[in-house]
Amino acid sequence: MNPDICVGAGQCVLATSEVFDQGPDGLVVLLTRTAPPSLRTAVRQAARQCPAGAVTVADGTAR
């Protein structure tokens, strides 16, 4: 997760609110770096849908 390029679109929160949330400024907050196996597909989807490319995934871990 790169907050410097996040635009606050919230696509990642829509994909999985168990891993991502939005702070009071609208920018995304990473709730956990390591998603449980049941959410890893959703985390990858969140990374693909991020319009700013602020979410990246490595080995099932959101970054």
C-alpha positions in Angstrom: 0.0 0.0 0.0 1.4 3.3 -1.1 -0.5 6.1 0.6 1.5 8.7 -1.4 -0.3 7.8 -4.6 -3.6 6.6 -3.2 -6.5 8.7 -4.6 -9.1 7.4 -2.2 -11.3 5.7 -4.8 -12.1 2.9 -2.3 -12.1 0.0 -4.8 -9.9 -2.0 -2.5 -12.3 -1.5 0.4 -15.1 -2.7 -1.8 -13.1 -5.8 -2.7 -12.3 -6.7 1.0 -13.1 -4.5 4.0 -11.4 -7.1 6.2 -8.0 -6.0 4.8 -8.6 -2.4 3.7 -10.5 0.6 5.2 -10.6 4.3 4.5 -9.4 6.9 7.0 -11.1 10.2 7.8 -9.2 11.8 4.9 -10.6 9.2 2.4 -7.3 7.5 1.9 -7.0 3.8 2.3 -5.7 2.2 5.5 -4.2 -1.2 5.5 -5.8 -3.2 8.4 -3.5 -6.2 8.1 -0.5 -7.0 5.9 -1.1 -10.7 5.7 -4.6 -11.8 4.5 -5.9 -15.1 5.5 -6.0 -17.6 2.6 -9.8 -17.1 2.2 -9.2 -13.5 1.4 -6.2 -13.7 -0.9 -8.2 -13.7 -4.1 -10.0 -10.6 -3.0 -6.8 -8.9 -2.1 -5.4 -9.6 -5.5 -8.6 -8.3 -7.0 -8.2 -5.1 -5.0 -4.7 -4.6 -6.3 -5.9 -5.1 -9.9 -8.8 -2.6 -9.4 -6.8 0.2 -7.7 -6.9 3.0 -10.2 -3.7 4.6 -8.8 -1.8 1.3 -8.4 -1.3 2.0 -4.8 -2.0 -1.6 -3.7 0.5 -4.3 -4.5 0.5 -8.0 -3.5 3.5 -10.2 -2.9 3.0 -13.9 -2.0 -0.5 -13.2 -0.6 0.6 -10.2 1.4 -0.8 -6.8 0.7 1.8 -4.0 0.4 
